[in-house]
Amino acid sequence: MEKRVLFDFEIEFTNGGGIQGQEFRLDIEGDDITDEELARYIVEDMRLLMVGKVRILNKKIINEKHKRKPADEK
């Protein structure tokens, strides 16, 4: 079965403000992902700039079919 990570996040911007996500799901390879890897992925995938602190909360790995097609498959 494919794995996904279910989590909440909070991102603060260095120029003020921030964004939050609740019960966000993301396809992952393997059985786990570190909070640091997850934070980096969110920031890069959403193309966020001027990011300060990123908090990952309530993270759990779930068995669920991947939703996103691999980058080499279009």
Secondary structure, 3 states (H helix, E strand, C coil): CCEEEEEEEEEEECCCCEEEEEEEEEEECCCCCCHHHHHHHHHHHCCCCCEEEEEEEEEEEEECCCCCCCCCCC
